[in-house]
Amino acid sequence: IRMPTLLQIHCFSPLHKTHQVQNSENPSLAPTKPTVGVRILEFDRTIRKLNQQMNVSVELWDVSGDRAYEGGWPAAQHGAIGAIFVFNADQTGEDRDLEQWHKWFASPLGLKDSQLLIFAHRKTTEGKQPKVSVPKVMSKVQVVNTTLEENQPRIKDEFDRYLVHVATAASEQREREEQSVLN
């Protein structure tokens, strides 16, 4: 399966966790810089759907979420089949940004909750962590808590589960398009 574009939106991502999990044995040590404009990461991944392995090609567009680059967002949206939202769960009020991003990215594309993923990043796991607050419109979206100390294989597993949902949506969309041509 050749997967259409995945769209990644960042508000706060000092480690660019998804990129590091894919490309580093020790993500907490990999140097990163904030995204300026857009960064496109292409990679192939083998995922499991039921008892079947699937090879997928992924384009991950990191558009930073910085409103200074808002003019380029429509180009990033074109062809997107999923969205990943990364935000600072330690900072209050970030749920308002999530709701705005949902309005700007997910709603216009008609993305289902299964085609969305939220990475709620915290600086540390020390002490009791309050439950992550997400907007009501995103209450059924999978939330993955991440930290610098996080178990990386668990994050990879969650990301792979997300890719299964996106691959399924891409396949269903392709079938609908083929049917509309035939009818």
Disulfide bonds with the S-S distance in Angstrom:
none
